[in-house]
Amino acid sequence: MKITVIGCWGGYPAKNEASSGYLLEYEDFRILLDCGSGVLSQLQNHMKPGELDAVVLSHYHPDHVADIGVLQHAVLIEQILGSEKKTLPIYGHDLDSAEFEKLTYKDITNGVAYSTDKPLKIGPCTFTFMKTKHPVPCFAMRIEAENHALVYTGDSAYMDELAEFAKGANILLCESNFYGDMDGSKAGHMTAREAGMLADKADAQLLLLTHLPHYGDLGQLKKEASEVFNREIAIAKSNLEFQL
């Protein structure tokens, strides 16, 4: 299993970069986790959009879904130009029907609803979902294949339940949109120290900090997380890869 950071910024993309987007590859199956602003441009450094096998969305804030429309058009144009015709499944929650309906476009993409009730098999990977603390419905996801587990928090204020959800994860891809001396709970976000605490309680092997702020010293995020988590910590950046 390989995870590649396509975009990692909170709110909007930094110059020449992208907001939330992560490419998960297992065997020959390719899954995009979130598709924020700038993701489609950056994704093409790794593959053609039409080569995706699935997209899974945590929620419908623009910094996580802004490029869904242009992804749909990219796949359409590729097919017009002669690429294999197939329908790309885009998985999302259906608690916002207007946004969910946008995931289906002609026969190019098809919106598929997930829920917390039961695991979902997507290619060779098994996904389970947990609702997070965020101003709009948002879902963390646990992705398992063989003996590997990746957990992506999506956007969330700190919640103890996430630690159990992420138990034993090889990689905890955790949002850290605020610094340790701030309170992100009202905005539905975590501090780096809370991300470290979550990783420690979950007994994760690697903490990958993402959904980064556009201000301050990003190195401080790693320092604050390390105060409570003594295993490996990395700060997300474009094209960063981890192989499990």
Backbone as numpy.savetxt, mean C-alpha at the origin, in Angstrom:
# Nx Ny Nz CAx CAy CAz Cx Cy Cz
8.94 -13.68 -2.73 8.10 -12.50 -2.73 8.99 -11.25 -2.73
8.69 -10.32 -3.63 9.45 -9.08 -3.69 8.51 -7.90 -3.60
8.88 -6.89 -2.82 8.11 -5.66 -2.71 8.99 -4.51 -3.19
8.47 -3.69 -4.09 9.17 -2.54 -4.62 8.36 -1.28 -4.33
9.00 -0.28 -3.76 8.33 0.98 -3.48 8.24 1.76 -4.79
7.03 2.04 -5.23 6.80 2.87 -6.41 6.62 4.33 -5.99
5.88 4.55 -4.91 5.68 5.87 -4.34 5.44 5.76 -2.86
5.82 6.79 -2.09 5.78 6.65 -0.64 5.38 7.93 0.10
4.93 8.93 -0.63 4.65 10.22 0.01 3.19 10.34 0.45
2.98 10.98 1.58 1.63 11.22 2.07 1.06 12.50 1.47
-0.23 12.49 1.16 -0.91 13.71 0.72 -0.75 14.01 -0.75
0.48 14.15 -1.20 0.76 14.45 -2.60 2.19 14.01 -2.88
2.56 13.81 -4.15 3.91 13.34 -4.44 4.95 14.44 -4.33
6.12 14.11 -3.83 7.25 15.03 -3.90 7.66 15.19 -5.36
8.48 16.19 -5.64 8.88 16.50 -7.01 9.48 15.26 -7.69
8.93 14.95 -8.87 9.39 13.82 -9.68 9.18 12.46 -9.03
8.30 12.40 -8.04 8.04 11.13 -7.35 6.55 10.85 -7.31
6.12 9.96 -6.41 4.73 9.53 -6.38 4.25 9.37 -4.94
2.95 9.48 -4.76 2.36 9.12 -3.47 2.16 7.61 -3.45
1.33 7.08 -2.58 1.32 5.66 -2.24 1.15 4.70 -3.42
2.11 3.78 -3.54 2.04 2.72 -4.53 3.17 1.73 -4.30
2.86 0.44 -4.26 3.85 -0.59 -3.95 3.60 -1.79 -4.85
4.65 -2.26 -5.49 4.54 -3.38 -6.42 4.96 -4.66 -5.71
4.04 -5.60 -5.62 4.29 -6.90 -5.00 4.40 -7.94 -6.11
5.49 -8.69 -6.11 5.70 -9.73 -7.11 5.96 -11.07 -6.43
5.23 -12.07 -6.86 5.43 -13.42 -6.34 5.27 -14.39 -7.49
6.30 -15.21 -7.69 6.36 -16.06 -8.88 6.23 -15.13 -10.10
5.28 -15.33 -10.97 5.12 -14.45 -12.13 3.90 -13.54 -11.99
3.41 -13.39 -10.77 2.19 -12.62 -10.54 2.55 -11.25 -9.97
1.94 -10.19 -10.52 2.27 -8.82 -10.14 1.04 -8.09 -9.63
1.14 -7.59 -8.40 0.03 -6.91 -7.75 0.47 -5.51 -7.34
-0.31 -4.51 -7.68 -0.04 -3.14 -7.25 -0.91 -2.82 -6.03
-0.26 -2.45 -4.94 -0.96 -2.03 -3.74 -1.07 -0.51 -3.75
-2.26 -0.01 -3.90 -2.57 1.42 -4.02 -1.99 2.01 -5.31
-2.61 3.10 -5.75 -2.27 3.69 -7.05 -2.45 5.19 -6.97
-1.61 5.83 -6.16 -1.73 7.26 -5.92 -1.17 8.11 -7.04
-1.13 9.41 -6.80 -0.68 10.36 -7.80 0.78 10.12 -8.18
1.05 10.02 -9.46 2.40 9.80 -9.96 2.81 8.34 -10.06
2.00 7.44 -9.54 2.37 6.02 -9.51 2.49 5.44 -10.91
1.56 5.80 -11.81 1.60 5.21 -13.14 2.90 5.57 -13.87
3.34 6.81 -13.72 4.59 7.22 -14.35 5.77 6.44 -13.80
5.85 6.32 -12.47 6.97 5.62 -11.84 6.92 4.11 -12.09
5.71 3.56 -12.17 5.56 2.12 -12.40 6.22 1.70 -13.70
6.21 2.58 -14.69 6.74 2.24 -16.01 8.27 2.12 -16.02
8.92 2.46 -14.92 10.35 2.16 -14.78 10.58 0.68 -14.52
9.50 -0.04 -14.21 9.61 -1.46 -13.83 8.85 -2.39 -14.77
7.78 -1.90 -15.38 6.93 -2.77 -16.18 5.93 -1.92 -16.96
5.25 -2.55 -17.91 4.15 -1.89 -18.59 2.89 -2.01 -17.73
2.04 -1.00 -17.72 0.81 -1.07 -16.91 -0.03 -2.31 -17.21
-0.09 -2.70 -18.48 -0.91 -3.85 -18.85 -0.37 -5.17 -18.37
0.85 -5.18 -17.84 1.42 -6.42 -17.31 1.00 -6.69 -15.88
0.30 -5.74 -15.26 -0.22 -5.99 -13.92 -1.27 -7.11 -13.96
-1.30 -7.89 -12.90 -2.31 -8.95 -12.78 -3.45 -8.56 -11.84
-3.21 -7.59 -10.95 -4.24 -7.15 -10.02 -3.80 -5.85 -9.37
-4.78 -5.09 -8.90 -4.56 -3.89 -8.09 -5.41 -4.03 -6.84
-4.85 -3.69 -5.68 -5.60 -3.74 -4.42 -5.49 -2.37 -3.75
-6.62 -1.78 -3.41 -6.66 -0.43 -2.86 -7.05 -0.44 -1.38
-6.33 0.34 -0.60 -6.66 0.42 0.83 -7.87 1.31 1.09
-7.97 2.42 0.34 -9.09 3.34 0.48 -9.07 4.31 -0.69
-9.99 5.28 -0.68 -10.20 6.10 -1.87 -9.74 7.54 -1.74
-8.87 7.86 -0.81 -8.27 9.19 -0.81 -7.37 9.34 -2.03
-7.30 10.55 -2.62 -6.57 10.73 -3.88 -5.11 10.30 -3.85
-4.44 10.45 -2.70 -3.03 10.06 -2.68 -2.84 8.55 -2.69
-3.96 7.82 -2.75 -3.91 6.36 -2.86 -4.59 5.83 -4.13
-5.40 6.68 -4.77 -6.14 6.19 -5.96 -6.14 7.16 -7.14
-5.42 8.27 -7.06 -5.52 9.31 -8.09 -5.18 8.80 -9.49
-4.31 7.80 -9.60 -3.89 7.31 -10.92 -4.69 6.12 -11.43
-5.78 5.78 -10.78 -6.60 4.67 -11.28 -7.15 4.99 -12.67
-7.65 6.20 -12.87 -8.21 6.57 -14.17 -7.19 6.49 -15.29
-5.97 7.00 -15.04 -4.96 6.95 -16.10 -4.41 5.54 -16.28
-4.42 4.74 -15.24 -4.06 3.32 -15.39 -5.05 2.64 -16.32
-6.33 2.92 -16.15 -7.34 2.32 -17.00 -7.12 2.70 -18.46
-6.80 3.98 -18.70 -6.57 4.42 -20.07 -5.28 3.84 -20.64
-4.27 3.67 -19.80 -3.02 3.07 -20.27 -3.25 1.64 -20.73
-4.01 0.88 -19.96 -4.30 -0.51 -20.34 -5.13 -0.54 -21.62
-6.11 0.38 -21.72 -6.93 0.46 -22.93 -6.06 0.73 -24.16
-5.16 1.71 -24.06 -4.33 2.08 -25.21 -3.38 0.95 -25.57
-2.82 0.29 -24.58 -1.94 -0.86 -24.85 -2.69 -1.93 -25.62
-3.95 -2.18 -25.25 -4.73 -3.21 -25.94 -5.08 -2.78 -27.37
-5.36 -1.50 -27.55 -5.62 -0.99 -28.91 -4.40 -1.18 -29.79
-3.22 -1.04 -29.16 -1.96 -1.15 -29.91 -1.50 -2.60 -30.08
-2.30 -3.55 -29.58 -2.02 -4.93 -29.88 -1.61 -5.83 -28.73
-1.58 -5.33 -27.50 -1.24 -6.19 -26.37 -2.39 -7.15 -26.07
-2.10 -8.14 -25.26 -3.10 -9.16 -24.92 -4.32 -8.51 -24.28
-5.49 -8.92 -24.73 -6.73 -8.38 -24.16 -7.11 -9.19 -22.92
-7.17 -8.51 -21.79 -7.60 -9.14 -20.54 -8.20 -8.06 -19.67
-9.01 -8.47 -18.71 -9.64 -7.53 -17.79 -8.85 -7.53 -16.49
-8.38 -6.35 -16.09 -7.58 -6.21 -14.88 -8.50 -6.06 -13.66
-8.43 -6.95 -12.68 -9.25 -6.79 -11.48 -8.65 -5.73 -10.55
-9.52 -4.84 -10.07 -9.12 -3.84 -9.09 -9.95 -4.07 -7.83
-9.29 -4.47 -6.76 -9.97 -4.82 -5.52 -10.06 -3.59 -4.60
-11.25 -3.35 -4.08 -11.47 -2.25 -3.15 -12.69 -2.53 -2.30
-12.89 -1.74 -1.26 -14.10 -1.92 -0.45 -15.28 -1.25 -1.14
-16.48 -1.71 -0.80 -17.69 -1.15 -1.41 -18.50 -0.32 -0.43
-17.84 0.22 0.62 -18.54 1.07 1.58 -18.78 2.47 1.03
-18.10 2.81 -0.06 -18.33 4.05 -0.80 -18.69 3.63 -2.22
-19.98 3.53 -2.49 -20.41 2.95 -3.76 -19.98 3.78 -4.96
-19.97 5.10 -4.82 -19.59 5.96 -5.94 -18.14 5.72 -6.35
-17.26 5.62 -5.36 -15.85 5.39 -5.66 -15.62 3.96 -6.14
-16.32 3.01 -5.55 -16.16 1.62 -5.96 -16.56 1.42 -7.42
-17.62 2.09 -7.84 -18.10 1.94 -9.22 -17.07 2.41 -10.23
-16.20 3.34 -9.84 -15.18 3.85 -10.77 -14.11 2.80 -11.09
-14.05 1.75 -10.31 -13.03 0.73 -10.53 -13.33 -0.14 -11.74
-14.58 -0.14 -12.19 -14.96 -0.87 -13.39 -15.00 0.08 -14.57
-14.26 -0.25 -15.62 -14.19 0.60 -16.80 -14.24 -0.28 -18.04
-15.37 -0.18 -18.77 -15.59 -0.99 -19.97 -15.25 -2.44 -19.65
-14.49 -3.10 -20.53 -14.01 -4.45 -20.23 -12.52 -4.42 -19.92
-12.03 -3.24 -19.54 -10.61 -3.03 -19.28 -10.27 -3.38 -17.83
-11.06 -2.86 -16.91 -10.88 -3.17 -15.49 -12.21 -3.55 -14.86
-12.14 -4.33 -13.80 -13.35 -4.77 -13.11 -13.18 -4.59 -11.61
-14.07 -3.83 -10.98 -14.03 -3.64 -9.54 -14.50 -4.88 -8.81
-13.74 -5.32 -7.83 -14.07 -6.50 -7.03 -14.04 -6.10 -5.56
-15.12 -6.33 -4.85 -15.20 -5.92 -3.45 -14.55 -6.95 -2.54
-13.78 -6.47 -1.59 -13.26 -7.33 -0.52 -13.96 -6.98 0.78
-13.78 -7.81 1.79 -14.37 -7.56 3.10 -13.46 -8.15 4.16
-13.77 -7.86 5.41 -13.01 -8.42 6.52 -13.52 -9.80 6.93
-14.57 -10.28 6.28 -15.23 -11.52 6.71 -14.42 -12.76 6.42
-13.70 -12.75 5.30 -12.98 -13.97 4.93 -11.77 -13.61 4.08
-10.74 -14.46 4.11 -9.56 -14.23 3.28 -9.92 -14.23 1.80
-9.09 -13.56 1.02 -9.31 -13.45 -0.41 -8.06 -13.95 -1.14
-8.22 -14.87 -2.06 -7.11 -15.38 -2.84 -6.95 -14.53 -4.09
-5.77 -13.93 -4.24 -5.44 -13.14 -5.43 -4.17 -13.73 -6.01
-4.31 -14.45 -7.10 -3.16 -15.17 -7.66 -2.63 -16.15 -6.63
-1.32 -16.17 -6.41 -0.74 -17.10 -5.44 -0.74 -16.57 -4.01
-1.32 -15.40 -3.80 -1.28 -14.74 -2.48 -2.65 -14.76 -1.81
-2.63 -14.85 -0.48 -3.85 -14.78 0.31 -3.89 -13.46 1.06
-4.96 -12.69 0.86 -5.13 -11.39 1.49 -6.18 -11.49 2.60
-5.88 -10.89 3.74 -6.90 -10.64 4.76 -6.89 -9.15 5.07
-8.05 -8.63 5.50 -8.22 -7.19 5.65 -8.71 -6.83 7.05
-8.29 -5.67 7.52 -8.75 -5.13 8.81 -9.06 -3.64 8.64
-10.21 -3.21 9.12 -10.59 -1.79 9.06 -9.72 -0.99 10.02
-9.22 0.15 9.55 -8.32 0.97 10.35 -9.04 2.20 10.90
-8.30 3.03 11.63 -8.84 4.29 12.16 -8.42 5.42 11.23
-9.35 5.86 10.40 -9.06 6.90 9.41 -10.37 7.64 9.14
-10.32 8.89 8.68 -11.56 9.65 8.47 -12.52 9.03 7.46
-12.01 8.24 6.53 -12.88 7.50 5.61 -12.58 6.01 5.77
-13.47 5.12 5.34 -13.18 3.69 5.47 -11.87 3.33 4.78
-11.00 2.68 5.53 -9.69 2.29 5.05 -9.35 0.93 5.64
-8.59 0.14 4.91 -8.32 -1.23 5.34 -6.84 -1.56 5.23
-6.29 -2.06 6.34 -4.96 -2.66 6.31 -5.09 -4.02 5.64
-3.97 -4.50 5.11 -4.00 -5.80 4.44 -2.80 -6.64 4.84
-3.06 -7.91 5.05 -2.02 -8.90 5.32 -1.95 -9.82 4.12
-0.75 -9.93 3.54 -0.57 -10.71 2.32 0.36 -11.87 2.65
-0.09 -13.08 2.40 0.69 -14.27 2.73 0.86 -15.16 1.51
2.06 -15.72 1.39 2.36 -16.70 0.35 3.41 -17.64 0.91
3.10 -18.92 0.92 3.96 -19.92 1.56 4.22 -19.49 3.01
5.48 -19.29 3.37 5.78 -18.93 4.76 6.11 -17.45 4.93
5.76 -16.64 3.95 6.09 -15.22 3.99 4.83 -14.40 4.27
5.01 -13.29 4.98 3.89 -12.40 5.27 4.33 -10.95 5.18
3.60 -10.18 4.39 3.77 -8.73 4.30 2.49 -8.09 4.82
2.64 -7.11 5.71 1.47 -6.39 6.22 1.60 -4.92 5.87
0.57 -4.38 5.24 0.51 -2.97 4.85 -0.60 -2.32 5.64
-0.27 -1.29 6.41 -1.27 -0.69 7.30 -2.28 0.18 6.57
-1.98 0.59 5.30 -2.80 1.64 4.72 -2.63 2.88 5.58
-3.67 3.69 5.69 -3.64 4.87 6.56 -4.39 4.57 7.85
-3.80 4.91 8.98 -4.47 4.63 10.25 -3.82 5.36 11.40
-4.63 5.81 12.35 -4.12 6.17 13.66 -3.70 4.87 14.36
-2.91 5.00 15.41 -2.45 3.80 16.12 -3.63 3.03 16.70
-3.58 1.71 16.59 -4.57 0.84 17.21 -3.90 -0.48 17.55
-4.13 -0.95 18.79 -3.49 -2.18 19.25 -3.85 -3.38 18.39
-5.06 -3.37 17.83 -5.50 -4.50 17.03 -4.60 -4.76 15.82
-3.96 -3.70 15.33 -3.06 -3.87 14.19 -1.85 -4.73 14.54
-1.43 -4.70 15.81 -0.28 -5.49 16.23 -0.58 -6.99 16.09
-1.75 -7.39 16.50 -2.14 -8.80 16.36 -2.30 -9.15 14.89
-2.87 -8.24 14.12 -3.07 -8.45 12.68 -1.73 -8.64 11.97
-0.71 -7.93 12.43 0.60 -7.95 11.80 1.56 -8.95 12.44
1.07 -9.78 13.35 1.93 -10.67 14.12 2.87 -11.48 13.23
4.17 -11.39 13.54 5.16 -12.19 12.86 5.44 -11.82 11.42
5.02 -10.63 11.00 5.22 -10.23 9.61 6.70 -10.14 9.27
7.05 -10.62 8.09 8.42 -10.44 7.61 8.71 -8.96 7.36
7.74 -8.28 6.75 7.84 -6.84 6.52 6.55 -6.18 6.98
6.68 -5.16 7.80 5.54 -4.32 8.18 5.70 -2.99 7.46
4.90 -2.79 6.44 4.89 -1.56 5.66 3.92 -0.61 6.35
4.47 0.30 7.13 3.66 1.05 8.09 3.73 2.54 7.82
2.58 3.16 7.79 2.55 4.61 7.63 3.16 5.30 8.85
3.86 6.41 8.61 4.44 7.21 9.68 4.44 8.66 9.22
3.25 9.23 9.16 3.06 10.55 8.57 3.39 11.70 9.52
3.62 11.35 10.80 3.89 12.38 11.80 5.16 12.03 12.59
5.79 13.06 13.11 6.96 12.87 13.98 6.51 12.58 15.41
7.45 12.08 16.21 7.13 11.55 17.53 6.51 12.52 18.50
6.80 13.82 18.38 6.27 14.81 19.31 4.94 15.39 18.85
4.35 14.78 17.80 3.09 15.26 17.25 1.97 14.28 17.56
0.74 14.70 17.33 -0.43 13.85 17.52 -1.15 13.71 16.18
-1.04 12.54 15.58 -1.68 12.32 14.29 -3.03 11.65 14.37
-3.51 11.39 15.59 -4.70 10.56 15.74 -5.94 11.19 15.11
-6.11 12.52 15.25 -7.30 13.16 14.69 -7.30 13.11 13.17
-6.12 13.11 12.58 -6.01 13.03 11.13 -6.04 11.58 10.64
-6.03 10.64 11.59 -6.04 9.23 11.21 -4.70 8.72 10.74
-3.62 9.21 11.40 -2.26 8.81 11.03 -1.43 8.47 12.26
-0.29 7.84 12.03 0.62 7.45 13.11 1.88 8.30 13.11
2.51 8.36 14.27 3.85 8.90 14.37 4.85 7.77 14.13
6.10 8.15 13.89 7.13 7.13 13.70 7.32 6.30 14.96
7.20 6.93 16.11 7.34 6.19 17.37 6.22 5.16 17.52
5.01 5.54 17.13 3.89 4.59 17.18 4.10 3.46 16.18
4.68 3.77 15.03 4.99 2.71 14.06 5.99 1.73 14.65
6.99 2.26 15.37 7.96 1.39 16.03 7.31 0.53 17.09
6.40 1.14 17.86 5.70 0.39 18.90 4.85 -0.72 18.29
4.21 -0.43 17.17 3.40 -1.43 16.48 4.27 -2.58 16.00
5.41 -2.26 15.41 6.32 -3.29 14.92 6.85 -4.15 16.06
7.13 -3.53 17.19 7.64 -4.26 18.35 6.59 -5.23 18.89
5.36 -4.75 19.04 4.29 -5.60 19.55 3.95 -6.73 18.57
4.13 -6.46 17.28 3.82 -7.46 16.27 4.96 -8.45 16.08
6.13 -8.16 16.68 7.32 -8.99 16.50 7.67 -9.11 15.01
7.58 -7.98 14.31 7.91 -7.95 12.89 9.42 -8.06 12.70
9.83 -8.54 11.54 11.25 -8.66 11.26 11.83 -7.36 10.71
11.07 -6.67 9.88 11.52 -5.41 9.26 10.39 -4.40 9.28
10.70 -3.19 9.71 9.74 -2.09 9.68 10.12 -1.16 8.54
9.20 -0.99 7.60 9.42 -0.09 6.47 8.47 1.09 6.62
9.04 2.25 6.94 8.25 3.46 7.19 7.87 4.12 5.87
6.59 4.46 5.73 6.12 5.04 4.48 5.04 6.09 4.74
4.38 6.56 3.66 3.42 7.66 3.75 4.09 8.85 4.44
5.20 9.26 3.88 6.14 10.17 4.54 5.67 11.62 4.53
6.04 12.39 5.55 5.72 13.82 5.59 6.64 14.60 4.65
6.18 15.78 4.24 6.95 16.62 3.32 7.80 17.66 4.06
7.98 17.51 5.33 8.69 18.50 6.13 9.56 17.77 7.15
10.50 18.49 7.71 11.34 17.91 8.75 12.45 17.03 8.16
13.18 16.39 9.05 14.28 15.50 8.69 13.77 14.07 8.71
13.65 13.45 7.55 13.08 12.10 7.48 13.91 11.10 8.27
15.21 11.37 8.42 16.04 10.49 9.23 15.58 10.42 10.66
14.90 11.47 11.12 14.37 11.49 12.48 13.30 10.43 12.67
12.57 10.11 11.61 11.53 9.07 11.70 12.15 7.74 12.10
13.24 7.39 11.46 13.91 6.12 11.77 14.45 6.14 13.20
15.01 7.27 13.62 15.55 7.38 14.98 14.45 7.19 16.02
13.31 7.81 15.79 12.20 7.72 16.75 11.63 6.30 16.79
11.49 5.67 15.63 10.97 4.30 15.61 11.93 3.35 16.32
13.23 3.61 16.21 14.24 2.73 16.81 14.25 2.82 18.33
13.62 3.83 18.88 13.54 3.96 20.35 12.71 2.84 20.96
11.82 2.26 20.15 10.94 1.22 20.67 10.99 -0.08 19.86
11.73 -0.08 18.76 11.85 -1.28 17.93 13.32 -1.46 17.58
13.89 -2.60 17.98 15.34 -2.76 17.84 15.77 -3.68 16.71
14.84 -4.00 15.80 15.21 -4.75 14.60 15.40 -3.78 13.43
15.48 -4.34 12.24 15.79 -3.50 11.07 14.67 -2.52 10.76
15.05 -1.28 10.47 14.11 -0.23 10.09 14.62 0.43 8.81
13.74 0.67 7.87 14.10 1.38 6.64 13.05 2.45 6.36
13.49 3.52 5.74 12.58 4.57 5.29 12.32 4.36 3.80
11.07 4.31 3.43 10.71 4.05 2.04 11.26 5.14 1.13
11.65 4.73 -0.07 12.04 5.66 -1.12 11.78 4.99 -2.46
11.63 5.78 -3.48 11.31 5.24 -4.81 12.33 4.20 -5.24
11.81 3.09 -5.74 12.61 1.98 -6.31 13.30 1.11 -5.25
13.05 1.38 -3.97 13.61 0.52 -2.93 12.95 -0.86 -3.01
13.75 -1.92 -2.97 13.25 -3.28 -3.12 13.64 -4.13 -1.91
12.75 -5.02 -1.53 13.05 -6.04 -0.53 12.59 -7.38 -1.06
13.46 -8.37 -0.92 13.16 -9.73 -1.39 13.00 -10.64 -0.19
11.90 -11.39 -0.15 11.68 -12.33 0.94 11.97 -13.75 0.43
